[in-house]
Amino acid sequence: MQANAELSAGHLIVKQLEAEGVKRIYCVPGESYLDVLDGLYDSTIHTVVCRQEGGAGMAAMSEARLTGKAGVAMVTRGPGASNATIAVHNAWQDGTPLLLFVGLVDSREREREAFQDFSLVSWYGSTAKRVFTIDNPAEAARVVRNAIAIAESGKPGPVVIGLPEDLLKHRVPLAVEQPPAERPVLPSAADFDELVSALCAAERPTIVLGGEVWSPEAAAAIASIGEQLAVPVTTDFRAADLIDSRSPAYGGMLGYGRDDALSATVADSDLLLFIGTGRADVLSDGYTIGLDATTIVVTADPERQGHYGRIDTAFTTRPDAFTVALETHLADAVADHAPAPARIERLKSIRATFEAFQTPDADGGRFADLGRVLGAIKRVIADDAIVTYGAGNYAIWPQRYLPSTTYPSLVAPKNGAMGLGIPAAVGAALAHPDRQVVSFAGDGCFLMNGQEVATAVAEGLNIVIFAVDNGVYGTIRVHQERDYPGRQSGTKLVNPDFAKYAEAFGGTGFTLDGSQDIDAVVTEAFATPGVKIVHVKVDPDVRVPRPGGAAA
C-alpha cells in the first residue's frame, strides 16, 4: 500500500468491500452514489445491474442465504430506498445478513424536504439491526467493517448504510479495516454430556433446526446425530436444506403446508432441542404445540428473538460449530448411547409417514396437473440443485415434493414475501454457477419481480423457471372463501403468456396446459441452456396437493 495515499470516500468503500471478500454487488444505479459506482468500475467486485430495487435486494439476500456472508445491494435515495424496503424486511424476519447501501441527498440539504430526501432511521429503524450514515468520510471503511460484523453476528440480519452524495467525493487516507478472526465459544464437554444424557433419557425427543448460521458439515453432522440416537429431525418453515432429506432421521418441514402428523409429533414430544431457532410462530402452529416439553435452545442470538415459552437450557453459540462439535463428542464418548427399541420404532414410523407425504400424486384438476409436474421435475432435478420460490399456495408443491440433499440448496421467504423466487434465482446462479437452479413463481408472485428475468439473461445465467398460473391470488382466495364464501373480490388476475415473456427477453418459453407430455416438456426445459420459463396453466380450484402415496 502506497504511503500517505489518498482516494475518495466512495472509492474507499469499494476497497473495504474488496477486503471483506465481497464478490458481487446488486444495484439499481442512482446519481446519489456515483462515486461508489466509479470505484466499482475497475474493481474486482462484479456489479450486477438489476431492474428494480426490491429485486436487487432480494438477489443479494439470496446470495447471503447460500454463502453465509452478507449480501450487498446498492440503491439510490427516496423512491429507490422505498422499493428496497421489502428486502430489508425479508432479511430481518428470515435472519439473513444483508448490507444495503442507500445514496442520500447532499448533507447540507438533509431534512429540508429536498428532492428525494429520505430518513433512513424512520424507514428502516424497526426492521434493520442498525442504520448508519457516513457523515465523516474518513470513517467510511470502519463503518462498512462494523456494519458487516453486525449483519453477520448473533441472529444475522440487515444493516443499512446511508451515503450522502457530497461526502462520498471527499479525499481521505487509504486505510482499509481488516476483519478479525472469529473464534466461536462452544459448550464444555460436561455440557455436551448432559445434553446427550437428556436426549437419551427422553422417550419422545425431537430436534428442530432453523436459522441461517449453518454449514454443509453441520448438515451432515445433524443427520448423523439423529440416526445414532434415533431422534427425529425436523426443520423450520422453509429451512428444509439444513439436513439431507434422504436421512432416515428426517421427518419433514414444519410450518405452513406441513403434514398434520408431523405437527402431532412435535406436540407429543417430551423433549425439544431447537438448534438455530426457537419455538417460533409458524413452526409451532402459532405457539400452540410443544409448549410443555423440556426445551433446549441453541442459537447465536443471545436475545433468542422469536422464541416463545419454556426454556430449560440455553446455549448461545453458532449452530454450525455446535452441531459439528456435538457429533464429534458422540464419536469420542465412552458411554453407550444405543437408543431403546421403542425410540427406533418411533423414528421409523415418523420417517415412513414423511416418505408417503412427499411422494407426488396426481391432483386431479383440469389443465396441467401440478402434482404430475412436480413428479416429472423430481425425476430430472440434480441432487445439488438450488431451488427458489416466493410465497403463495403454489409454493406448497415444491416445498413438499422436492428433495433437499445438499446444504445450502433452498432460498424461500420465511416472512411470506411474494416476488422472491426470480431475483433469488439470479443471486443463486451467480453465487453457484456450477449448480442447477430451479425457480418457482405463482402468477401473482412472478409479476412482482419478473423483471429480473432481464438481469438473468444479461448475466448469461442458466435458470429454469416454472410460472404457475391459476389466474388468482390463491392464498388470499382460500381465506376469502373461508370467511366470505361466494363473494370473490380483489383476487382475480389476468396474465400474460409467460412462455412468450421468456422469449421477449431472449430466453426460451415452454407451455404446459394439459395437452402436452409433461415429462417430455420438463426434460427439454432442463436440457435447454439459458433462461427458460415453463408456463404451467393449472386448475384454479386445486388449492393444495392431494395426500401422497401414489407415484406421479
C-alpha positions as CSV (number, residue, x, y, z in Angstrom):
1,M,0.0,0.0,0.0
2,Q,1.4,3.4,-1.0
3,A,2.3,5.6,1.9
4,N,0.1,8.6,2.5
5,A,-2.1,7.5,-0.4
6,E,-5.5,9.2,-0.7
7,L,-8.7,8.4,-2.5
8,S,-12.3,9.4,-2.3
9,A,-14.6,8.1,0.4
10,G,-16.7,6.4,-2.3
11,H,-13.7,4.5,-3.6
12,L,-12.6,3.7,0.0
13,I,-16.0,1.9,0.5
14,V,-15.2,-0.2,-2.5
15,K,-11.7,-1.0,-1.2
16,Q,-13.2,-2.1,2.1
17,L,-15.7,-4.4,0.4
18,E,-12.9,-5.9,-1.6
19,A,-11.0,-6.6,1.7
20,E,-14.2,-8.2,3.1
21,G,-14.1,-10.7,0.2
22,V,-17.3,-9.4,-1.4
23,K,-17.6,-10.8,-4.9
24,R,-20.7,-9.1,-6.2
25,I,-23.0,-6.2,-5.5
26,Y,-26.5,-6.0,-6.8
27,C,-27.6,-2.5,-7.7
28,V,-30.0,-0.1,-9.4
29,P,-27.9,2.9,-10.2
30,G,-28.5,6.4,-8.9
31,E,-26.9,9.8,-9.1
32,S,-26.6,9.9,-5.3
33,Y,-23.8,7.3,-5.2
34,L,-22.0,7.9,-8.5
35,D,-18.6,8.0,-6.7
36,V,-19.1,4.4,-5.4
37,L,-20.1,3.3,-8.9
38,D,-17.0,4.9,-10.2
39,G,-14.9,3.0,-7.7
40,L,-16.6,-0.3,-8.9
41,Y,-15.5,0.5,-12.5
42,D,-12.1,-1.2,-12.2
43,S,-12.8,-3.2,-9.0
44,T,-12.6,-7.0,-8.6
45,I,-16.2,-6.9,-7.5
46,H,-18.7,-7.7,-10.2
47,T,-21.6,-5.2,-10.4
48,V,-24.9,-6.9,-11.2
49,V,-27.3,-4.3,-12.7
50,C,-30.9,-5.1,-11.7
51,R,-34.1,-3.7,-12.9
52,Q,-35.9,-2.8,-9.6
53,E,-34.6,-2.2,-6.1
54,G,-36.7,-4.8,-4.5
55,G,-35.2,-7.4,-6.9
56,A,-31.7,-6.2,-6.3
57,G,-32.1,-6.5,-2.5
58,M,-33.7,-10.0,-2.8
59,A,-30.9,-11.2,-5.2
60,A,-28.3,-10.0,-2.6
61,M,-30.3,-11.7,0.1
62,S,-30.3,-15.0,-1.9
63,E,-26.5,-14.9,-2.2
64,A,-26.2,-14.3,1.5
65,R,-28.5,-17.3,2.2
66,L,-26.3,-19.5,0.1
67,T,-22.9,-18.3,1.2
68,G,-23.4,-17.3,4.9
69,K,-21.7,-13.9,4.1
70,A,-23.6,-10.6,4.0
71,G,-25.1,-10.0,0.6
72,V,-24.6,-6.4,-0.7
73,A,-27.1,-4.2,-2.5
74,M,-26.9,-0.6,-3.5
75,V,-29.9,1.7,-4.3
76,T,-30.5,5.4,-4.6
77,R,-32.4,7.7,-2.4
78,G,-36.2,8.3,-2.0
79,P,-38.1,6.0,-4.4
80,G,-35.2,3.6,-4.8
81,A,-34.8,3.3,-1.0
82,S,-38.5,2.8,-0.6
83,N,-38.5,-0.1,-3.2
84,A,-35.7,-1.8,-1.3
85,T,-37.7,-1.9,2.0
86,I,-39.2,-5.3,1.2
87,A,-35.7,-6.9,1.0
88,V,-34.8,-5.4,4.4
89,H,-38.0,-6.7,6.0
90,N,-37.4,-10.1,4.4
91,A,-33.8,-10.2,5.7
92,W,-34.9,-9.1,9.1
93,Q,-37.6,-11.8,9.6
94,D,-35.6,-14.5,7.9
95,G,-32.4,-13.7,9.8
96,T,-30.3,-13.2,6.7
97,P,-27.2,-11.0,6.6
98,L,-27.7,-8.1,4.2
99,L,-25.8,-4.9,3.7
100,L,-27.9,-2.2,1.9
101,F,-26.2,1.0,0.8
102,V,-28.6,3.9,0.1
103,G,-27.5,7.0,-1.7
104,L,-28.7,10.2,0.1
105,V,-29.1,13.9,-0.8
106,D,-26.3,16.3,-0.2
107,S,-25.6,16.5,3.5
108,R,-26.4,20.2,3.6
109,E,-29.9,19.5,2.2
110,R,-30.9,16.8,4.7
111,E,-34.2,17.2,6.5
112,R,-35.3,20.2,4.3
113,E,-37.7,18.3,2.2
114,A,-35.2,18.4,-0.6
115,F,-35.8,16.4,-3.8
116,Q,-35.9,12.7,-2.8
117,D,-34.8,13.4,0.8
118,F,-35.3,10.2,2.8
119,S,-34.9,9.4,6.5
120,L,-33.2,6.1,6.9
121,V,-33.8,5.7,10.6
122,S,-37.5,6.5,10.2
123,W,-38.0,3.9,7.4
124,Y,-35.6,1.2,8.4
125,G,-35.2,1.7,12.2
126,S,-37.6,-1.1,13.1
127,T,-36.6,-3.7,10.5
128,A,-32.8,-3.3,10.4
129,K,-30.2,-4.3,13.1
130,R,-28.5,-1.0,12.6
131,V,-28.8,2.1,10.5
132,F,-25.6,4.1,9.8
133,T,-24.9,7.3,7.8
134,I,-21.4,8.1,6.7
135,D,-21.1,11.7,7.9
136,N,-17.4,11.5,8.4
137,P,-15.8,10.4,5.1
138,A,-12.6,9.3,6.8
139,E,-14.6,6.8,8.8
140,A,-16.1,5.1,5.7
141,A,-14.1,1.9,5.9
142,R,-14.7,1.5,9.7
143,V,-18.5,1.9,9.2
144,V,-18.5,-0.7,6.5
145,R,-16.5,-3.2,8.6
146,N,-18.8,-2.6,11.6
147,A,-21.9,-3.0,9.5
148,I,-20.8,-6.3,8.1
149,A,-19.8,-7.6,11.6
150,I,-23.3,-6.6,12.9
151,A,-25.1,-8.1,9.9
152,E,-23.3,-11.5,10.3
153,S,-23.2,-11.8,14.1
154,G,-25.8,-13.1,16.6
155,K,-29.0,-13.5,14.8
156,P,-28.0,-12.3,11.3
157,G,-29.9,-9.6,9.6
158,P,-29.9,-6.4,7.5
159,V,-27.8,-3.3,8.1
160,V,-28.3,-0.1,6.2
161,I,-25.6,2.5,5.4
162,G,-26.5,6.0,4.1
163,L,-24.2,7.6,1.6
164,P,-24.5,11.4,1.4
165,E,-23.8,12.4,-2.2
166,D,-21.4,15.2,-1.4
167,L,-19.4,13.5,1.2
168,L,-18.5,10.5,-1.0
169,K,-16.2,12.7,-3.0
170,H,-14.1,13.9,-0.1
171,R,-10.5,12.8,-0.2
172,V,-9.4,10.6,2.7
173,P,-6.4,8.4,3.6
174,L,-6.4,4.9,2.1
175,A,-6.8,2.9,5.3
176,V,-8.7,-0.4,5.0
177,E,-10.0,-2.2,8.1
178,Q,-9.1,-5.9,8.5
179,P,-11.8,-8.3,9.5
180,P,-11.0,-10.1,12.8
181,A,-10.6,-13.9,13.1
182,E,-13.7,-15.4,14.6
183,R,-13.5,-17.9,17.4
184,P,-16.9,-19.4,18.4
185,V,-17.3,-20.3,22.1
186,L,-18.6,-23.8,22.5
187,P,-20.2,-25.7,25.4
188,S,-17.9,-27.7,27.6
189,A,-17.5,-31.5,27.5
190,A,-19.7,-31.7,30.6
191,D,-22.4,-29.6,28.9
192,F,-22.4,-32.0,25.9
193,D,-22.5,-35.0,28.3
194,E,-25.6,-33.5,30.0
195,L,-27.3,-32.7,26.7
196,V,-26.7,-36.3,25.3
197,S,-28.0,-37.8,28.5
198,A,-31.1,-35.7,28.3
199,L,-31.7,-36.8,24.7
200,C,-31.1,-40.4,25.6
201,A,-33.4,-40.3,28.6
202,A,-36.3,-38.8,26.8
203,E,-39.0,-41.1,25.4
204,R,-40.1,-38.9,22.6
205,P,-37.4,-36.3,21.8
206,T,-37.4,-34.2,18.6
207,I,-34.8,-31.9,17.1
208,V,-35.9,-28.8,15.3
209,L,-33.5,-27.0,13.0
210,G,-33.6,-23.4,11.7
211,G,-31.8,-20.1,11.3
212,E,-29.0,-19.1,9.0
213,V,-25.7,-19.9,10.7
214,W,-25.1,-23.3,9.2
215,S,-22.7,-25.2,7.0
216,P,-22.5,-28.4,4.9
217,E,-20.5,-30.1,7.7
218,A,-23.2,-29.2,10.2
219,A,-26.0,-30.5,7.9
220,A,-24.2,-33.8,7.7
221,A,-23.5,-33.9,11.4
222,I,-27.1,-33.4,12.5
223,A,-28.2,-36.3,10.2
224,S,-25.6,-38.5,11.9
225,I,-26.7,-37.4,15.4
226,G,-30.4,-38.1,14.6
227,E,-29.6,-41.5,13.2
228,Q,-27.2,-42.6,16.0
229,L,-29.7,-41.5,18.8
230,A,-32.9,-42.4,16.9
231,V,-34.2,-38.8,17.3
232,P,-36.4,-37.4,14.5
233,V,-35.0,-34.2,13.0
234,T,-37.4,-31.6,11.7
235,T,-36.8,-28.2,10.2
236,D,-38.3,-24.8,10.5
237,F,-40.6,-23.4,7.8
238,R,-38.6,-23.1,4.5
239,A,-35.4,-24.4,6.1
240,A,-35.5,-28.0,4.7
241,D,-32.0,-27.9,3.3
242,L,-30.4,-28.0,6.8
243,I,-30.4,-31.8,6.6
244,D,-30.2,-34.3,3.8
245,S,-33.9,-35.2,3.2
246,R,-32.8,-38.8,2.4
247,S,-31.6,-39.3,6.0
248,P,-33.6,-41.9,7.9
249,A,-33.7,-39.3,10.8
250,Y,-35.5,-36.6,8.8
251,G,-39.2,-36.2,9.5
252,G,-40.1,-33.2,7.4
253,M,-40.6,-29.4,7.5
254,L,-42.8,-27.6,9.9
255,G,-45.0,-24.6,9.2
256,Y,-47.5,-23.8,6.5
257,G,-48.2,-26.8,4.3
258,R,-46.7,-29.3,6.8
259,D,-48.1,-32.7,7.4
260,D,-50.6,-32.8,10.3
261,A,-48.8,-35.9,11.5
262,L,-45.5,-34.0,11.9
263,S,-47.2,-31.3,13.9
264,A,-48.6,-34.0,16.1
265,T,-45.1,-35.4,16.6
266,V,-43.8,-32.1,17.9
267,A,-46.9,-31.7,20.1
268,D,-46.3,-35.2,21.6
269,S,-42.6,-34.7,22.2
270,D,-41.3,-34.7,25.8
271,L,-38.1,-33.0,24.8
272,L,-37.4,-30.5,22.1
273,L,-33.9,-29.5,21.1
274,F,-34.0,-26.3,18.9
275,I,-30.8,-25.6,17.0
276,G,-30.5,-22.3,15.3
277,T,-34.1,-21.3,16.1
278,G,-36.6,-21.4,18.9
279,R,-40.3,-22.1,19.4
280,A,-41.2,-19.6,16.7
281,D,-44.7,-18.7,15.5
282,V,-45.0,-20.6,12.2
283,L,-43.2,-23.8,13.1
284,S,-45.2,-24.1,16.3
285,D,-48.6,-23.6,14.7
286,G,-49.0,-20.2,16.2
287,Y,-47.3,-21.0,19.6
288,T,-49.7,-23.9,20.2
289,I,-47.6,-27.1,20.1
290,G,-44.7,-28.4,22.2
291,L,-45.2,-25.9,24.9
292,D,-44.9,-28.3,27.8
293,A,-41.8,-30.2,26.5
294,T,-38.4,-29.9,28.2
295,T,-36.9,-27.2,25.9
296,I,-33.2,-26.8,25.0
297,V,-32.3,-23.8,22.7
298,V,-29.1,-23.4,20.8
299,T,-28.7,-20.1,18.9
300,A,-26.2,-17.5,18.1
301,D,-28.7,-14.9,19.2
302,P,-28.3,-14.1,22.9
303,E,-31.8,-12.4,22.9
304,R,-33.4,-15.5,21.4
305,Q,-35.7,-13.4,19.3
306,G,-38.8,-15.2,18.1
307,H,-38.8,-17.9,20.8
308,Y,-41.9,-18.3,22.8
309,G,-42.4,-20.1,26.1
310,R,-40.4,-22.5,28.2
311,I,-36.6,-22.8,28.1
312,D,-34.8,-25.3,30.4
313,T,-31.3,-24.9,29.0
314,A,-29.9,-22.4,26.5
315,F,-26.6,-22.3,24.7
316,T,-25.5,-19.1,23.0
317,T,-23.2,-20.2,20.2
318,R,-23.1,-20.7,16.4
319,P,-25.4,-23.6,15.4
320,D,-23.0,-24.9,12.8
321,A,-20.0,-25.2,15.2
322,F,-22.2,-26.5,18.0
323,T,-23.6,-29.3,15.8
324,V,-20.3,-30.4,14.4
325,A,-18.8,-30.4,18.0
326,L,-21.8,-32.5,19.3
327,E,-21.2,-35.1,16.6
328,T,-17.5,-35.3,17.5
329,H,-18.4,-35.6,21.2
330,L,-20.7,-38.5,20.4
331,A,-18.0,-40.3,18.5
332,D,-15.5,-39.8,21.3
333,A,-17.9,-40.7,24.1
334,V,-17.2,-43.8,26.2
335,A,-20.8,-44.3,27.3
336,D,-23.2,-46.4,25.3
337,H,-25.8,-44.3,23.7
338,A,-27.7,-47.1,21.9
339,P,-31.4,-46.0,21.6
340,A,-34.2,-48.0,23.1
341,P,-36.2,-50.2,20.7
342,A,-39.3,-48.0,21.2
343,R,-37.3,-45.0,20.1
344,I,-36.1,-46.8,16.9
345,E,-39.7,-47.8,16.1
346,R,-41.0,-44.3,16.7
347,L,-38.4,-42.9,14.3
348,K,-39.2,-45.5,11.6
349,S,-42.9,-44.6,11.8
350,I,-42.2,-40.9,11.5
351,R,-39.9,-41.4,8.6
352,A,-42.4,-43.7,6.8
353,T,-45.1,-41.0,7.2
354,F,-42.8,-38.4,5.7
355,E,-41.9,-40.5,2.7
356,A,-45.6,-41.0,1.9
357,F,-46.3,-37.3,2.4
358,Q,-43.5,-36.2,0.0
359,T,-44.4,-38.6,-2.8
360,P,-46.1,-36.7,-5.6
361,D,-49.6,-37.7,-6.6
362,A,-51.9,-36.5,-9.3
363,D,-54.0,-33.6,-8.2
364,G,-56.9,-34.5,-10.4
365,G,-57.6,-30.9,-11.7
366,R,-58.1,-29.6,-15.2
367,F,-55.3,-28.3,-17.4
368,A,-51.7,-29.1,-16.3
369,D,-51.7,-31.4,-13.2
370,L,-49.2,-29.8,-10.8
371,G,-48.7,-33.0,-8.8
372,R,-47.5,-34.7,-12.0
373,V,-45.4,-31.7,-13.0
374,L,-43.5,-32.0,-9.7
375,G,-43.2,-35.7,-10.2
376,A,-41.5,-35.1,-13.6
377,I,-39.2,-32.4,-12.0
378,K,-38.3,-34.7,-9.2
379,R,-37.1,-37.3,-11.8
380,V,-34.7,-34.9,-13.6
381,I,-33.5,-32.4,-11.0
382,A,-29.9,-32.7,-9.9
383,D,-29.1,-33.8,-6.3
384,D,-27.4,-30.5,-5.6
385,A,-29.8,-28.2,-7.4
386,I,-30.7,-24.9,-5.8
387,V,-34.5,-24.3,-5.6
388,T,-36.0,-20.9,-5.1
389,Y,-39.6,-19.7,-4.7
390,G,-41.6,-16.8,-3.3
391,A,-44.9,-17.0,-1.4
392,G,-48.3,-18.3,-2.3
393,N,-50.3,-21.6,-2.4
394,Y,-48.2,-22.8,-5.4
395,A,-45.1,-23.0,-3.2
396,I,-46.6,-25.8,-1.2
397,W,-45.9,-28.2,-4.1
398,P,-42.1,-27.7,-4.4
399,Q,-41.6,-27.3,-0.6
400,R,-43.4,-30.6,-0.1
401,Y,-42.2,-32.7,-3.0
402,L,-38.7,-31.7,-4.0
403,P,-35.8,-33.2,-2.0
404,S,-33.1,-31.1,-0.3
405,T,-30.0,-33.2,-0.3
406,T,-27.3,-30.5,-0.2
407,Y,-26.8,-27.5,2.1
408,P,-27.3,-24.8,1.0
409,S,-29.9,-25.5,-1.6
410,L,-33.1,-23.6,-0.8
411,V,-34.0,-19.9,-0.9
412,A,-37.5,-19.1,0.1
413,P,-39.1,-16.3,2.2
414,K,-39.9,-17.3,5.8
415,N,-41.7,-13.9,6.1
416,G,-44.0,-14.8,3.2
417,A,-42.7,-12.1,0.8
418,M,-44.1,-12.5,-2.8
419,G,-41.7,-11.8,-5.6
420,L,-38.6,-13.5,-4.2
421,G,-38.3,-16.5,-6.5
422,I,-37.0,-14.8,-9.7
423,P,-34.4,-12.5,-8.1
424,A,-33.4,-15.2,-5.7
425,A,-32.6,-17.4,-8.7
426,V,-30.4,-14.7,-10.1
427,G,-28.4,-14.5,-6.9
428,A,-28.2,-18.3,-6.7
429,A,-27.0,-18.8,-10.2
430,L,-24.3,-16.1,-9.8
431,A,-23.1,-17.5,-6.4
432,H,-23.1,-21.1,-7.7
433,P,-22.7,-21.0,-11.5
434,D,-21.8,-24.7,-11.5
435,R,-25.1,-25.8,-10.0
436,Q,-28.6,-26.2,-11.4
437,V,-31.0,-23.5,-10.4
438,V,-34.8,-24.1,-10.5
439,S,-37.2,-21.4,-9.6
440,F,-41.0,-21.4,-9.0
441,A,-43.4,-18.5,-9.0
442,G,-47.1,-18.1,-8.9
443,D,-48.7,-15.8,-11.4
444,G,-49.1,-13.1,-8.8
445,C,-45.6,-13.7,-7.4
446,F,-43.9,-13.8,-10.8
447,L,-45.1,-10.3,-11.9
448,M,-43.9,-8.7,-8.6
449,N,-40.2,-9.2,-9.6
450,G,-40.4,-10.9,-13.0
451,Q,-38.4,-8.0,-14.5
452,E,-35.2,-9.7,-13.1
453,V,-35.5,-12.2,-15.9
454,A,-33.8,-9.4,-17.9
455,T,-31.0,-9.5,-15.4
456,A,-30.7,-13.2,-15.7
457,V,-30.4,-13.0,-19.5
458,A,-28.0,-10.1,-19.3
459,E,-25.7,-12.1,-17.0
460,G,-25.9,-15.2,-19.2
461,L,-27.4,-17.4,-16.4
462,N,-28.8,-20.9,-16.7
463,I,-32.1,-21.0,-14.8
464,V,-35.4,-22.9,-15.4
465,I,-38.5,-21.1,-14.0
466,F,-41.9,-22.7,-13.5
467,A,-44.6,-20.0,-13.7
468,V,-47.7,-21.5,-12.1
469,D,-50.8,-19.8,-13.5
470,N,-54.2,-20.2,-11.9
471,G,-55.5,-16.7,-12.6
472,V,-55.9,-15.8,-9.0
473,Y,-54.1,-14.7,-5.8
474,G,-54.6,-18.2,-4.5
475,T,-53.7,-17.9,-0.8
476,I,-55.9,-14.9,-0.4
477,R,-58.7,-16.6,-2.3
478,V,-58.6,-19.5,0.1
479,H,-59.0,-17.2,3.1
480,Q,-61.7,-15.3,1.3
481,E,-63.7,-18.4,0.5
482,R,-63.5,-19.4,4.2
483,D,-64.6,-16.1,5.6
484,Y,-66.7,-14.6,2.8
485,P,-68.0,-17.6,0.8
486,G,-69.3,-16.8,-2.7
487,R,-68.0,-13.2,-2.6
488,Q,-64.8,-13.2,-4.6
489,S,-63.4,-9.7,-4.5
490,G,-60.0,-8.3,-5.5
491,T,-58.3,-11.6,-6.1
492,K,-58.8,-12.4,-9.9
493,L,-55.8,-12.0,-12.2
494,V,-55.3,-11.5,-15.9
495,N,-52.0,-12.9,-17.0
496,P,-49.6,-12.7,-20.0
497,D,-48.3,-15.7,-21.9
498,F,-45.3,-16.4,-19.7
499,A,-43.6,-18.5,-22.4
500,K,-43.7,-15.5,-24.7
501,Y,-42.5,-13.4,-21.9
502,A,-39.3,-15.5,-21.7
503,E,-38.8,-15.2,-25.5
504,A,-39.3,-11.4,-25.4
505,F,-36.2,-11.2,-23.1
506,G,-34.1,-13.6,-25.2
507,G,-34.9,-16.8,-23.2
508,T,-36.8,-19.9,-24.1
509,G,-40.5,-20.5,-23.4
510,F,-42.5,-23.7,-22.8
511,T,-46.2,-24.3,-22.1
512,L,-48.0,-27.0,-20.0
513,D,-51.7,-26.7,-20.2
514,G,-52.8,-30.3,-20.0
515,S,-52.3,-31.2,-23.7
516,Q,-48.6,-31.9,-23.6
517,D,-46.4,-34.8,-22.4
518,I,-45.4,-33.4,-19.0
519,D,-42.2,-35.5,-18.8
520,A,-41.1,-34.5,-22.3
521,V,-41.6,-30.8,-21.8
522,V,-39.9,-30.8,-18.3
523,T,-36.9,-32.8,-19.6
524,E,-36.5,-30.5,-22.6
525,A,-36.7,-27.4,-20.4
526,F,-33.9,-28.7,-18.1
527,A,-31.8,-29.6,-21.1
528,T,-32.1,-26.2,-22.8
529,P,-29.4,-23.7,-22.0
530,G,-30.0,-20.2,-20.8
531,V,-33.1,-18.8,-19.1
532,K,-36.2,-20.9,-19.6
533,I,-39.8,-20.2,-18.4
534,V,-42.3,-23.1,-18.3
535,H,-45.9,-21.6,-18.3
536,V,-47.8,-24.1,-16.2
537,K,-51.6,-23.5,-16.5
538,V,-53.4,-25.1,-13.6
539,D,-56.9,-25.5,-12.3
540,P,-57.8,-22.5,-10.0
541,D,-60.0,-24.9,-7.9
542,V,-57.0,-27.1,-6.9
543,R,-55.9,-25.4,-3.6
544,V,-53.4,-27.8,-2.1
545,P,-51.7,-31.0,-3.0
546,R,-53.6,-34.3,-2.6
547,P,-52.3,-36.7,0.0
548,G,-49.2,-38.5,-1.2
549,G,-48.8,-42.2,-1.7
550,A,-49.0,-42.9,-5.4
551,A,-46.2,-42.2,-7.8
552,A,-46.9,-39.4,-10.3
